[in-house]
């Protein structure tokens, strides 16, 4: 199984160091940024949609996080 089979419209793939495989993967739908949280404990997660598919993914994540 190659990288193309791992990245399908119904999958989510995270690549920690994408610059190491630049040109071998499809364009990213999301940029994920982790940073130390203000106050010292934990992390802050920022998701930035870079495509329409990424926008749908962010919307679904927001909906899931608001669910009871």
Buried (B, 14 or more C-beta within 10 A) or exposed (E): EEEEEEBEEEEEEEBEEEEEEEEEBEEBBBEEEEEEEEEEEEEEEEEEBEEEEBEEBBEEEEEEEEEE
